[in-house]
Amino acid sequence: MTLALIRRALEPRTIAVIVGSPETDVLAAKIRSESYRGVLSVLPDGEAIASLQPCDLLVSPVAAAVQVLAKAPSGCAGLLVPDGTAADTERLQIAARAAGIRLIGPSSLGLAAPGLGLNATGVPVHLATGSLALVAQSNSVAAGILAWAARRGIGFSGAVVLGEGADVDIADCLDLFGADAATRTILLAIDNITDAARFMSSARAAARLKPVLVLKPPRVEPPWPALTHSALIVTGDAAHDAAFHRAGLLRVNDLDELFAAAETLGRARAAGAGRLAIVGNGEGLAALAAARLRRAGGMGQQLREPAVVQTDQEYRETATSLLAESDVDAVLALNAPLAPDDPVDCARALVQARAASSTGKPVLAAWVGGGEEIAAIFAAAGIPSFATEGEAILGFQHLTRHARLQNELMATPPAISEGDEPDFAAAGALVDRAIAQGRGWLEPDEVAQLLALFRIPALNLVIAADATAAVEAASDQFAIGRTVALKIVSPDIAHKSDVGGVELDLASEEAVRAAAGRLNERLHQLRPEARLNGFMVQPMALRSKARELIAGFSVDPCFGPVIVFGRGGTAAELIADTHVALPPLDLASAEHLIARTRVSRILSAYRDVPGADRRAIAAVLVALGNIASALLQIRAMDLNPILADANGVVAVDARVVLEPDLTRRRRPAIRPYPGSWTSRLKLSERRFFIRPMKPEDEVLLGAMLGRVTAEDLRLRFFVPLKSFSHAFLARLTQLDYAREMAFIAIEEGSGEAAGAVRLHADPGHVEAEYGILLRSDLKGIGLGRALMKLIIDWAEAEKLQRVHSQVLAENAPMLALCRDLGFEIALDPDDVSVRRVGLNLEKRTGTRRKIPRKSPRGRSMQKG
């Protein structure tokens, strides 16, 4: 059930269509009408099963599909079922798995491989060969996209409509087209996601290689009980937004926006794409484009007045000059049908200017009223073209969004001290005790303990059983000149402000006693059934210039925990200045979350207000991500308000809602840092700390590579390496732990990296390729052997079947180590200078070293 079967099914060289339903009849006729360059067999329903031959793709009516799967000869790769309903999904899924055949459908519009001349869809258009890949769930949306592309002459590297998605799903297709050299841009049209973890892994991998656009209509989903502000903010649509952003996908809202984005990103790329220069043959049209750019938030991007030209020669000269400017990232050329200018000549002049430029900067065109000839000119030159200046600006925005997302994906976070690891075991025990007592929340003092365990600053509090105890607790604050806040403690009240359950700035014992009476009376009047368990006494926060923020998380049924950040207060969800992100977070991704909110603007200094400590805010978000990822027993958590100023942050109020129902607990869609896989190793007089690699290890790894000889680098990477770019190091350190792992050995004392080993699994999670590199001055002491054993242990724990790699034949020490560890060594038929090494893990039963496991990030020290 590997990706190779899906590739054969989606790029079939041999097809057998069993007719007998309107849908299969249409597909057979469509394939015949095109110039399919494979072998097509069309079989009558009655004779089909007995005469089936091995082929890449079977097409069958749903009524015969189960029998076809049972009788299909060995060697068949895929089955397309164009009819049927969701009710057929389960039985087809079971039959396909038993047969070892990948299933597309049921209720699939079909698939296309234009490079093979194949259009096996019900859409009556000719599909050109190109660089867009389409993956859709909706037949109608897919039909619209294919028809639009055919009218515009936009070609596809492939297209598949999943229908009910009984087997082949979005993640499979992202893995396929992400690795496909012929695919430049991927278009997703999504209705729902069933396996969030697989989707995120595949999407993150694909988006690092090429733009991925996603069209998903908002869907109203039954809300889970909303006992916190975060739960009200984390809607299903917001959770999808967070997932798409974290993966690096560009979400579009409708077909118009999808087409504009596809037109731009299918033809252009931009590293910065932030500063746009405009050239046109009329002031009015250029002014409209500039105004649209300003309204879109691009005032800082518009560096100069639009250039107005009159002739094709001026188009060429001006565009050439602008592309050479260092402060221009992209050029938008506009043209209105004004005599005596010839729009066709002007279009050709723009193409010439782009061809003459060696900068690779994107050029966009909007020829108002331009016909098919002009569109063909731009298409042939790879210039995105649009019908209006507004569409062109929208297309430009997608370039900037894509560049920004790529920068976020590749950002290196600041390092956090190794000693900052929270006590996950104690936190888990705290939450489990509350659940064992039948409670659906943590008491305020328990919340305070939880915050302390994760080093989240919070106001001190005292829980008082009654008014007298509250007065006594407050007197300690009065003695040092502080005033206090008094709040009700009730398990039945989600938001204290709903019942007037907070009294602020109380300065005397009499004021506290009177406030307690008012709180009690208000609660009795507004919620007579609610229990009053006492009062919370807190000192007033003396932060007159602090910003009021909210941070927290809630669990989405699809993507699991989702982090919330934004402007806080009692109406946080109504203010609508919040953004969401998937955990886990590091300091870089936390800062990106902060930056997306409007409140982030006033976190900087203004007038006489010093700037807030953004790193302290980011640290709180990182801690919340750790809580959300590790403690699945928590359904929702609010820190509201958080006060942030130049001196740091403090949580004034907090609420933690528990999830006792095991069936409703959701793991995070992104696998958290596997902190339990840590160890200590002593080799002679040297000691090493070994742990899974983190994104912030880029500096450590770069320094280590600087201490590896050129010859050792060549033996590892097969080519000479003289420099190590940020992009190169980021690929090595920014891991998706669901399909990658790397361990780094750090020498104790110096804190320097001594060696690293990595493993990358295939999308099917069957095999994985390893790579290992040591500092040249540390070879021969046994560190390589210890790291290899550790990565094999990880592979076994992940239930991988095989570990393999390629080793240069001259690398005798590595080959000897592989031989000693049980690897099989074979010649590489494609290169005599290379040896293929492989270890079958299924044969190692009974030899596995047990790995002590703790909480998701708890330490597990062991000797190597």
N, C-alpha and C positions, 0 to 999 in steps of 0.2 A: 504494500500500500504506500509506495514512495511517490515522490514528486515526479519521477520519471514517467510513471503511468499517466499522470495528469497531463504532462507535456505531450505524450503520444496522443491522448484523447483530444486535446485542444489544437494540435497540429497534425491531424491524422493523414497518413499516406494511403490508408485503406479504410473504406467505409462500407458498412452493410446496413441498408435501410429496410426494415420490415414494414411494408405498407399495410393499410387496413384501417387507418383512422384518418380523419381530415387533416390532422396536424402532421402526421408522418408523410402523407401524400404530398402535402405542400412542400415539405422539406426536400423530398426526393426530386420533385419537379424543379425546385429552386437550384439545387446542386447541379442538375443536368443542364439548366439554362445558362449556367456560368461556365467559366473555363477552368474547372477543377482539374488540377494536374496530378491527381492521385487516381486510385482504382476504386470505382463505385459499383456496388452490387445492390440491385433493387430486388427484393424477394417478396413474393406474394405471401400473405399471412398464413395460408394453409401449409405452404411448403417451407416456411422460413426456418423453423427450429431444426429440422432434420438436415438442412443443407448449409448450416452455418459453417463458416471457415474462420480461422484466426484473423483478426483485424484490429486496427487501432481504435475504431469507433463503431459501436453498434447504435442504431436508432430504432426504437421499438415503441409501439403503443403501450400505454400503461396496462392494458388488459393482458398483454402477453409478456410483460417485462420480467415478472418473477420466474416464469418458465424459461425465458431466454437466459436469464442469469444462471439458472440451475443447469442448463444444457450447453452454455457457451463453451467452446473449446479453449484449451489452455493457450495463453498468448494474447487474448483479447484485453485491451487496456481500459476502455471506457464505454459507458452506456448513456445515451441521451434519451430522456423520456419527455416528449414535448407536451403531453396531455396529463390528466390526472389532477388531484387536489391534495391538500394537506393531509387528508385522511389516508392517503396511500403512502405517506412518507415512511412510517416505521417499518412496514413489511418490506418495502423496497430497500431500505437501509440494511436490514438484516440479511436479505438475500445478496446484496452487493458485497457486503463484508465477507460472507461465506464464500463467494465466488472469487474474491480478490480482484474485483473490477471496480473502478471508480465511477460513481453515478452522478450524472448531471440532471437535476430536476428532482421530482416530477414538475410538470407545468412550466417547462423551460421554453422560452422563445427560440432557443438554439444557440449556435456559436458560429464564429467566422474566423478564418485564417486567410486573409487576403493575399499573403505571400504565396499561398498554394492555390490561389484562385477559388477559394472555398467560401461560399456564403450559405451556411446551413441555418438560416433564420427565416422567419416568415415575413421579413420586411422586404417589400418589392423595390429594392434599390441595388445599384452596383456599388460595392465597397472597394475603394482604392487602397492600395498598399501604402502604409505610412508608419508613424512612430507612436500613435496613441493606442493604449490598451484600455478596453472597456470591460468592467466587471459590474454587473447589475443584478438586482434581485427582482425588480419590477419589469414585467414584459412591456407595459405601455411606455414607461420612462425610457427603457432601452430602445424601443422602436423610434421614439422621438429623437434620441441622440443620434442613432444611426442615419435616420433620414436627414437630419440637419447636416451631419458631416458629409453625406453624399452630395447635398446641394452646394456645399462650400468647397468640395474637392479635397476634403481633409481625409487622410488615409489612416488605416489602423494596422497595428502589428498583430492584433488579435482582439477578439470580443467573445464574451461568454455571458449568458443570462442564466442565473442559478435557479430561478423558480423557487420551489419550496426548500431547496438546499438540503436534501436528505443526506448527502455525503460531501461532495466537493463544495467548499464554502469560500468566503471572502479571504480568509487567511491563506488557504491553499493558493488562490489566484495571486495574492500579493507576493507570496514567495516565488511563484513562477515568473510573473511579469517583472518583479523587482530584479531578478537575475538575468532577464532576457535582454541581450545586447541590442535587439531591434526596437525595444520599447524605450521611448524617451520620457513619456508622461503617462500616468495611470489615472483613469477616471473611475471613481466608485459611485454607484447609485445604490444607496443602502436603505432598507426598510427597518431591519433589526439586526442585532448582533447576539449570537447565542453563546459564544465562548469568548469572553472578554480577554482572558489571559492570552489565548492563541492569537486573537486579533491584534492585541497590542504588540506582541513580539514580532509578528509579521509586518505590521504597519511601520513600526520603528525601523526595522531593517530596510524596508523598501524606501522609506522617505529619506534615509541617509544617502540613497543612490540617485533618486530622481523625484521630481514633483509628483505628489499624489493628491488629487482633488476629490473631495467627497461631497456628494449631494445627499442629504438626509432630511426629509420633511419632519418638522416637529410633531411629536406624537404625545397625546394626553394619556398618561399612565395612572393607574390607581395609586394615590399617594400612600406611603407608609405613615403611621402615626407621627405627627410633627410636634414633638415636645420641646424643640429648641428652635432658635432662629436659624441655625445651620440646616436643620431638616426642612425648613420652609424654603430656603435658598437653593438647596440641592435638588432641583427637579431632574427628571430623566433627561430633558434636553440639555440642561446645564452640565450634567455628568458626561453626556456625549461630547459637548464642546470641550470639556476638560481632557477627555481621552484623545480627541483629534489633535488638540493643541500639543499635548505631551508627546504624541507620536510624530508630530511634524507634518500633519496633514492639513491642507487648506480646505476649510469647509465653505461651501457656497450655498446660497439660500434658494435658488431657483434655476431653471434651465437657462435663462438669459445670462445669469452670472457664471454658470458652468461653461457656457459656450465662450464667453469672453475670456475666462481664465484658461480654458483649453487652447484657445487661439493664441494667447500670449505665451503660456508656458510650454506649449507644444512646439513653439518655434524659437523662443528667446530664452536667454539666461542672463542673470546679472548678479555679480557679487555684492554690490552695494545697492544699486537701483534706487537710490534715495533722491537723487537730484536730477530733475527732468528739465531739459531744454526744449522749447517749442518753436517750430518754424512753420509758416503757412503763407498762403498767397492772399490773405485778407486779414485786416486787423480785427474785424468782428468775430470771425470764426476762432482766431487765436485767443481773443479775449474771453470767449465762451469757455474754451478749454482751460485757460488759466483760472477762471472763476470756479470751474468745476473742481480743479485741483485744490484750490483753497478750501472749498466747502468740504472736501474729502479729508481735510486735515493736513494738506500738503503745503501750507504756507511756507514752512521752513525749507521745503524742497524746491520751491520756485525761486531760482537764484537771479533771474534776469527777466527783462521784458521779452515777450515773444518776438522772434525775428520775422519780418515780413519780406517776402520775395515776390518777384514778378515772372521770372522765366525759368525754364528748366535748368539753364546753366547756373542761375542763382541758387536754385534748390541744391544742385550738386555741390557748389562751392560752400554754401552756408552749412549744409549738413556735414560735409567733410571737416570743416573748421570746428564745428561744435563737438563732433566725435573725438577730436584731438585734444579738447580742453580737459585739464586735469580735474576741474570741479564740476564736470558733467558726467553723470552715470548712464543716462539714456536720452534718446532724442525722439520726440514725437513730431511727425510731419503731417500737416493738414493741407487739404486742397478742396476748394470749392470750384464749381464749373464756371469760371470767369473768363470771358474772351479777352485777349486773344490766346491765353494760355491753353496748351493742349494737355489735358490730364494724363494721357498715356505717356507723352514725352516726359512730363514731370515725374511720373512714377518710375520710369526707366532711369531718370537722373538720380533719384533717391537710391535705387538699387545700385547704381554705379558708385555712389558715395559710400554706401555700406561695404561694398566689395573692396573699395580702395582702403578702408580703415583696417588697421591691424590691431585695434584695441579690443575687439570682440564685444563692444558695448551694444546693448540692444537698440534696435530702431523699430518704432511703431508707426503705423500709417493709418490715417482716416481720410479717405477720398469720398467726400459726400457726393452721392449720385454716381459714383464709379460703377462701371459694369463688370461683366465677367472677365473681360480682357485684362482689366487692371487687377482684379483679384487674382487672376492666374499669374500675372507678372510678380506680384508680391509673394504668392505662395511658392513659386519656383525659386525665389531668392531667400525663402525662409524668414520673411518679414511679416509679423502679425499685422493684419489689416482689419479695419472696423468700418461700419457704416456711418457712425457719428463720432464727434469728439468726446461725447459722454461715455460711449462704450470703450473708447481708447483709454480714457483716464481710468476707468474701472479695470481694464486690462493691466495698466501700469501699476495699479494698486496691488494686484496679485503678484507682480514681480517683487514689490517691496515686502509684502507679507511673507513670501517664500524666502527671501533673503534673511528676514528677521528670524523666521522659524529655524532656518539652518544655523544661524549664529547661536540661537538658544540651544539647539541640539548639541553643538560642538563646544559650548562654553565650559571652561575648566573652573570648578568651584574652589573657593578658598578652603584650606585644610581646617578640620576640626580636631582638636587634641584627642589622642587616643584615650586619655583618661576621662573624657566626657561621656563615655558609654553609660546609659542609665541602667538601673537594676530591674531588668524585665521580670525576673522571677518574683521579686517582692511585689511588683505592680500586678502581676497575674494573680498572685495569692490574695491581694487586697480585693480585686474585682470578684474573684471566685467566692470569697467569703460572703460578699453581699448577695450574690446570686443564690448561694446555698441557703441563705436566710429568706429567700422568696421575694427579695426586693428588686424593683425595676430601675433603681437609681442608686447613686452613691450619696451618702450623707455629706454635708458640707465639710466636716472634719476629714472625711475620707478623700474628698476631692482635693483638699489641701495637701494630704499625704501624697496623692498621685502626682500633683503638680511638682511637689518637692523632689520626688523620685526622678522626674524628667527635667529637673532644673528650670522650671518655668517660674519666674518671679511672681509672687502673689502677695496681697495684703494679708497680714496676720488676722486671725479670727478666733473668736471664742464662742462656743455654743452654750447658751444659757437656757436652763429649763423653764424659767419664768421671769417675771419683771424684776423681782428682787435680785436674782442671780445676774440679770443683765446690768442692773445698776452697779453691782459689785465689780463686774468685769470692766465696765466703763470707767470706774473710778481710777483704775491704774493709768488709763490714758489721760484723764483729767489732771493727774498728778504731774505729768510731764508736759502739760500745756497743749494737749491735742484734743480735738473734738472727735465725735464718733458717729458712725452710721448704725442704725438698727434695722434689721431685716427679719421678716418672718421665716421660719423654718417649717415647711409643710410639704409632705410627699405628694400632695394632691394639686399643687399649684406649679404649673410649668414656668410661667413668667410672673414674677412678683409684682411688676408694675400693673398687671391686669386687675389686681385687687388693692392697689395702693399699698403694697406690702413693704415699702421702704421709707424710712425717715432719715434725713440727712442733717449733718452739721449740728449735732446735739452737744451742748456745752456744759451741762450740769446733770447731777443725779436726778433732780426733779424733772428735767426735760426728758431724760431717758424713761422714767417711770410713766410720765404722761404719754410719751410716744408709744410705749408698749400697750397702753390702754387703747389708744386710737387704732393701732394695728389690729389688735384683737377684735375691736368692734367692727372695723371695716371688713375683716375676713368673715365674721359671723353674718354680717348683712349681705355681702355679695356672694359668698360661697358657704352657706351654713353647713353643708355636708363635709367641708374640708377639715382635715385634722391640723391642729396647731401643735407642733412638737417642741416649740420653744422659739428662741430668738438668736440671731447671729449678731454679734457685736464686732465691729471693725473700726480701726482708726480711719479718719478721713484722709484721703490721699492729698498731700500738699503739693500739687503739680498744676499750677495755674496756667501754664503755657503748654500743657500736654494735649496731644491729639487723641480723640476717642475712637478706638478701633474695635473690630470684632475679628476673632479667629476661632476656628473650630472645625468640625467635620461631621458628616452624616454619611450613612451607608446607602448607596444606590443598589437596587436589585440586580443590575447588570454589571456595573463596574466596581462594586464594593465601596470602600471608603473614599470619600471625596473631600478635600480640604477646602475651607472657605476663608477668605480674607477680604476686608474692606472697611468702610466707615461703620462705626459701631453705634450703639445706643438702643433705646427701646423699640425703635422702628427701623432696625437695620434692613429687614427684608423689603420695607416699603421705600427706603431711600434709594435702593437699587444701585448702590455703588459697591458691589462686591464681585469678585471673580473667584473661580474655583480651579483646582488642580488635583491631579491624582498623586497620591503618595506612592513611594517614599520621596521626600524632597532632600536636596542638599542646599547649601547656602546660595548657589547660583540659581537653581530653579525656584527657590523661595523668593529671591530678589526679583525674578521675572514675574512671579505672581503679584508681588507688591506693585511693580511698575505698571501693571495693566489697569490699576484702579485710578480713579480721579483723585482720591484722597492722597495718593502718593505724591501729588504735586505740593501739598502743604506739609509734607514730611521734611522738605527742604527748608532752609532758613528763609524767612521773609520778615520785613520790617524789623521789629525788635524781638522776634521769636527765633531762638536758635533752632537749628535743624535737629530733627529727632534721630535717635540712634537706629539706623536702618538695619545694621547687622544684628542688633538685639531683637528687633522684630522678626528678622529672617530666622534667627535661632529658635524663636518660639514656634514658627511654622515648621521647622525641621523636627522639633520635638513632637508637635502634634502629628506629623507624618509617621514618626516612630510609634506613637501610641496607637494610631489608627491601623498600622500594618501589623503590630504585634499582638494587640489585645482585641481579638475578634469578638469578645464578649461585650464590647461597647458599641451601641447602636448610633449614638450621637453625642457630641460634646460641644459646649459653648464656652468661650472665654469672652465675656461681653459685659461691661466694656473692658478693653485693655487701654491703659493710659501710656502714651509713648512721648518721650521728650528727649532732650540731649543727655539726660542721665540714665537712660535705659527705658525699660518697660515694666509695668506691673499689672497683673490681672486683678481687677477689682471684684468681679463676680464670675462664678463658673458653675456649670451644670453638666453632669455626666449621666446619660440615660443608658441603661444596660440592655442587653439582648439575651435573655435566658433561653430563647428558642433556638436550638441547634440548627434547625432547618432554615432559619432566616439569616444566619451568620454568613457573611460574604468575605472571601479572601480578597486582598487588593489585586487589581488587574495587573499590576507590575510587581514582579517578584522582588521582595526587599533584600537588603544586604544580608548574606548568609554568615552572620557574625559568629555562629557556633563553630565554624570551620577555622579555628585558630589553633596554633600549636607553638611550642617552643622546641628548639632543636639545639643540641650540643654536639659539636664536631671537634674533637681535640680540645684546643683552648678557645675555640670560637663558639659564640652563642648567637642564635638567630631567632627572631620572632617572625612567624609565618602566618599570613592572614590573606583572605580574599582581597583582590585589588579593588580600589576605589577610584572614581574619576579624579579626585584630587591628587592621586599618585603620579600625575603627569610629570611634575617636576622631579620627583624621586627617580622615575623610570628614565627620564631624559638624562639625568646626571649619571645613572648607571650605564646607559648606552655610551656615554662619553668615555667610560673606562673599559670598554670592550675593544679589542684590537680589530683592525680592518679585516684581518683574515677570519677571525671568529664571527664577525658580522656577515661576511660572505658565506661562511658555512651555514649560518642560520637562515639568511634571507635569499641565498643563491645569487645575489647580485651585490656589487660593492655599494655601500651606503656611506655618504660623507656628511649628510646633515639630516636632522630629524625635525620635520615641521610640526606645528601644532596639530594639523589634521592627521598626520601619521600617528602621533602619540595619543591623540584622542581616540582613534580607532582601537588602540591597544588597551586603553584604560577605562573607557566608557562602555560598560558591559551590560548586556541583557542577561541576567542570571538565569533566566528560563531556558536559554540555549547556549550560553557562554559561561566560562569560568576562567579566572586567572588567579594564581597565587603569587604573592610577592614575598620574598625573604628579605627581612631587614636586619642588618647586623646590629646587635645590641651594643650600646656604648656610643658608636659613631652615628647610629640612626640612618645609615646609608643603605640603599638597596643593593643586595648581593646577587640576586637572581630572580627569575620569574618563569613560570610555566603557565601555559594557557591551553584551553580546549574549546573548540567550537563545534556544536552539534549540527547535524543537518536538520532541515525543517521537520522531517518526520520523526526526529529524536530516536534514530536507530543507530547511526554511526557518528563519530566525532573525530576531528583532526586536531592533533596536539602540536605545540611548538614550545621549545624551551631555550633559554639563554641565560648564561651565568656571566658575572663579571670575570674578565680574563684572569685576574690575579687570584681568583678563588676556585679555579678548576682543579679537579683531582682530590678534593677533600671529602667527597661524598654528598655534597649539596645537591648535585644534579640527580643522583639516585633518589634522595629523599623527596625531592619535588616531583619526580616522575611517579613514585609510589603514591604520593598524595593525590595527584590528578587522576590516577587510575582508581583510587578509592572513590573520588567524586563521581567518576563515570559509572562505577558500579552502583553507587547510591542513587544515581539518576536513572538506573535501569537501562543504560545504553548497552548495545550488543557488541560494539566493536570500537576500538580506538586505533587510529592509523595516522600515518604521516609519510612524507618523502624525505629522504636523507641522501646527501651527496655521498657517492661511493667512496670518496677520499676521507670522509668523516669517520675514521675508524673508531674513535672513542664512543661516539653516539651509537654506532652500529653494535659495538660490543655491549653497551648498556642495554640496548633493546633485546639483544640475544639473551642476556642474562635474566631479563625480566619476562621472558617467554614470548616475545614478539616473533612472528614469522617474517622472514626477509626474502624479498623476491626482486628480480630484475624489473625495471620499468620498461615496458615495450616501446614507449615513445622516446626514451632518452637513456642511453647506455651509461651516462654519468650519474644516474640517480637510482636509488634503491627504494622500493616500497616496503614499508614496515607496518605490520598490523597485529593487533592483539585481540583475540576472540574472548570477550569477557564471559560468555556463557559457559566456557570450559573451565573457568576458575572457581566453580562452586566449591565451597569449603575452605578456600584460601583467602577469603576477604578479611581484611583487618577491620575490626569493629571501630566505628567512629562515635565517640560520646556525643550525644546531641542534647542541647538545652533549648532555651527560648530562641526565637528567630535571630537575635543578635547577641545572645549570651556567649561568654567565652568558654572554650573547652580546651584547656592546656594539655598537651601530651608531648612525650618525647618522640623524636623521630628515629 
